[in-house]
Amino acid sequence: MKIKPLNDQVLVRRVEMEAKSAGGIIIPETAKEKPQKGKVVAVGPGKVNDDGSRAPMEVKKGDLVLFGKYAGSELKIDGEEHIFMRESDILAVL
């Protein structure tokens, strides 16, 4: 499915974290938290300013990003979990 976000929206696919801790302990599925790291799949054209021009987006397709725990709206596309969020919900680019 082809999706193009509007304005300053970004489509992010979560990146799965390892099932093993740094000390070698295997973490069961029920104890895992959803990762707050993801890969940018699609980016909108940017927010419209008051004068009608578009503000350029700071993230681009393929960037690895960190985002807040409750950021965006979750949806499934082709069986994979994705998140739609505003660019301002992204905390950092890795």
PEGI-V818946 format. One record per pair of residues at least 24 apart in sequence whose C-alpha atoms are under 10 Angstrom apart, sorted by the first residue. I is the first residue (numbers start at 1). J is the second residue. D is the distance in Angstrom with one decimal. If there is no record, write none. Layout:
i:I j:J d:D
i:I j:J d:D
//
This chain:
i:1 j:77 d:7.3
i:1 j:78 d:7.2
i:2 j:42 d:9.5
i:2 j:77 d:9.6
i:3 j:41 d:9.3
i:3 j:42 d:7.4
i:3 j:43 d:9.5
i:3 j:44 d:9.9
i:3 j:77 d:9.5
i:4 j:41 d:9.7
i:4 j:42 d:6.5
i:4 j:43 d:7.1
i:4 j:44 d:6.5
i:4 j:45 d:9.2
i:5 j:42 d:6.8
i:5 j:43 d:5.9
i:5 j:44 d:4.6
i:5 j:45 d:7.9
i:5 j:46 d:9.6
i:5 j:84 d:8.3
i:5 j:85 d:9.5
i:5 j:86 d:9.8
i:6 j:43 d:8.0
i:6 j:44 d:4.8
i:6 j:45 d:6.7
i:6 j:46 d:7.7
i:6 j:47 d:8.7
i:6 j:86 d:9.8
i:7 j:43 d:8.6
i:7 j:44 d:5.2
i:7 j:45 d:5.5
i:7 j:46 d:4.7
i:7 j:47 d:4.8
i:7 j:48 d:7.0
i:7 j:54 d:8.6
i:7 j:55 d:9.4
i:7 j:57 d:9.4
i:7 j:86 d:8.8
i:7 j:87 d:9.6
i:8 j:43 d:7.5
i:8 j:44 d:5.5
i:8 j:45 d:6.6
i:8 j:46 d:4.5
i:8 j:47 d:4.9
i:8 j:48 d:8.5
i:8 j:54 d:9.5
i:8 j:55 d:8.7
i:8 j:56 d:8.9
i:8 j:57 d:7.2
i:8 j:58 d:10.0
i:8 j:85 d:8.5
i:8 j:86 d:5.7
i:8 j:87 d:5.8
i:8 j:88 d:8.3
i:9 j:42 d:8.7
i:9 j:43 d:6.4
i:9 j:44 d:5.4
i:9 j:45 d:8.4
i:9 j:46 d:7.7
i:9 j:47 d:8.6
i:9 j:57 d:9.5
i:9 j:72 d:9.5
i:9 j:84 d:6.7
i:9 j:85 d:5.6
i:9 j:86 d:4.5
i:9 j:87 d:6.0
i:9 j:88 d:9.0
i:9 j:89 d:9.6
i:10 j:40 d:7.1
i:10 j:41 d:7.8
i:10 j:42 d:6.0
i:10 j:43 d:4.7
i:10 j:44 d:6.2
i:10 j:45 d:9.7
i:10 j:46 d:9.7
i:10 j:57 d:9.5
i:10 j:59 d:8.5
i:10 j:60 d:9.0
i:10 j:61 d:9.1
i:10 j:72 d:9.2
i:10 j:83 d:8.1
i:10 j:84 d:5.8
i:10 j:85 d:5.4
i:10 j:86 d:5.9
i:10 j:87 d:6.1
i:10 j:88 d:9.7
i:10 j:89 d:9.4
i:10 j:90 d:9.1
i:11 j:38 d:9.6
i:11 j:39 d:8.6
i:11 j:40 d:6.0
i:11 j:41 d:5.5
i:11 j:42 d:5.1
i:11 j:43 d:6.4
i:11 j:44 d:8.6
i:11 j:61 d:9.1
i:11 j:72 d:9.3
i:11 j:73 d:9.7
i:11 j:74 d:9.8
i:11 j:75 d:10.0
i:11 j:82 d:6.8
i:11 j:83 d:5.8
i:11 j:84 d:4.7
i:11 j:85 d:6.6
i:11 j:86 d:8.8
i:11 j:87 d:9.6
i:12 j:37 d:9.0
i:12 j:38 d:5.9
i:12 j:39 d:5.5
i:12 j:40 d:4.5
i:12 j:41 d:5.4
i:12 j:42 d:7.2
i:12 j:43 d:8.9
i:12 j:61 d:9.2
i:12 j:62 d:9.4
i:12 j:63 d:9.4
i:12 j:64 d:9.1
i:12 j:65 d:8.5
i:12 j:67 d:9.7
i:12 j:72 d:9.5
i:12 j:74 d:9.5
i:12 j:81 d:8.9
i:12 j:82 d:5.6
i:12 j:83 d:5.2
i:12 j:84 d:6.5
i:12 j:85 d:7.8
i:12 j:90 d:10.0
i:13 j:37 d:8.6
i:13 j:38 d:5.3
i:13 j:39 d:5.3
i:13 j:40 d:6.5
i:13 j:41 d:6.5
i:13 j:42 d:9.6
i:13 j:64 d:9.6
i:13 j:65 d:10.0
i:13 j:74 d:9.8
i:13 j:75 d:9.9
i:13 j:76 d:9.7
i:13 j:77 d:9.7
i:13 j:80 d:7.8
i:13 j:81 d:6.4
i:13 j:82 d:4.5
i:13 j:83 d:6.4
i:13 j:84 d:9.1
i:14 j:38 d:4.1
i:14 j:39 d:6.5
i:14 j:40 d:8.9
i:14 j:64 d:9.6
i:14 j:65 d:9.5
i:14 j:66 d:9.8
i:14 j:80 d:8.9
i:14 j:81 d:6.9
i:14 j:82 d:6.4
i:14 j:83 d:7.7
i:15 j:39 d:6.6
i:15 j:64 d:8.8
i:15 j:65 d:9.6
i:15 j:81 d:9.8
i:15 j:82 d:9.9
i:33 j:69 d:9.5
i:34 j:69 d:8.1
i:35 j:66 d:9.1
i:35 j:67 d:9.2
i:35 j:68 d:9.8
i:35 j:69 d:8.2
i:36 j:65 d:8.4
i:36 j:66 d:5.8
i:36 j:67 d:5.5
i:36 j:68 d:6.4
i:36 j:69 d:6.0
i:36 j:70 d:9.1
i:36 j:71 d:9.1
i:36 j:90 d:9.9
i:36 j:91 d:9.9
i:37 j:64 d:7.1
i:37 j:65 d:5.7
i:37 j:66 d:4.6
i:37 j:67 d:6.4
i:37 j:68 d:9.0
i:37 j:69 d:9.6
i:37 j:90 d:9.7
i:37 j:91 d:10.0
i:37 j:92 d:9.6
i:37 j:93 d:9.6
i:37 j:94 d:9.2
i:38 j:62 d:9.6
i:38 j:63 d:8.4
i:38 j:64 d:5.7
i:38 j:65 d:5.5
i:38 j:66 d:6.6
i:38 j:67 d:7.9
i:38 j:82 d:9.0
i:38 j:83 d:9.1
i:38 j:93 d:9.8
i:38 j:94 d:9.8
i:39 j:63 d:5.7
i:39 j:64 d:4.6
i:39 j:65 d:6.2
i:39 j:66 d:9.0
i:39 j:82 d:9.6
i:39 j:93 d:9.7
i:39 j:94 d:9.9
i:40 j:64 d:6.5
i:40 j:65 d:7.2
i:40 j:82 d:9.7
i:40 j:83 d:9.6
i:40 j:93 d:10.0
i:41 j:82 d:8.9
i:41 j:83 d:9.8
i:42 j:84 d:9.6
i:43 j:84 d:9.9
i:43 j:86 d:9.7
i:43 j:87 d:8.8
i:44 j:86 d:9.5
i:44 j:87 d:9.3
i:46 j:86 d:10.0
i:46 j:87 d:8.9
i:47 j:86 d:9.8
i:47 j:87 d:9.4
i:57 j:87 d:7.7
i:58 j:87 d:8.0
i:58 j:88 d:10.0
i:58 j:93 d:9.2
i:59 j:87 d:7.7
i:59 j:90 d:9.0
i:59 j:92 d:9.4
i:59 j:93 d:7.5
i:60 j:93 d:9.8
i:63 j:93 d:6.7
i:63 j:94 d:7.4
i:64 j:92 d:8.7
i:64 j:93 d:5.9
i:64 j:94 d:5.4
i:65 j:90 d:6.8
i:65 j:91 d:7.4
i:65 j:92 d:5.7
i:65 j:93 d:4.4
i:65 j:94 d:5.6
i:66 j:90 d:6.1
i:66 j:91 d:5.5
i:66 j:92 d:5.2
i:66 j:93 d:6.4
i:66 j:94 d:7.4
i:67 j:91 d:5.1
i:67 j:92 d:7.2
i:67 j:93 d:9.2
i:68 j:92 d:10.0
//
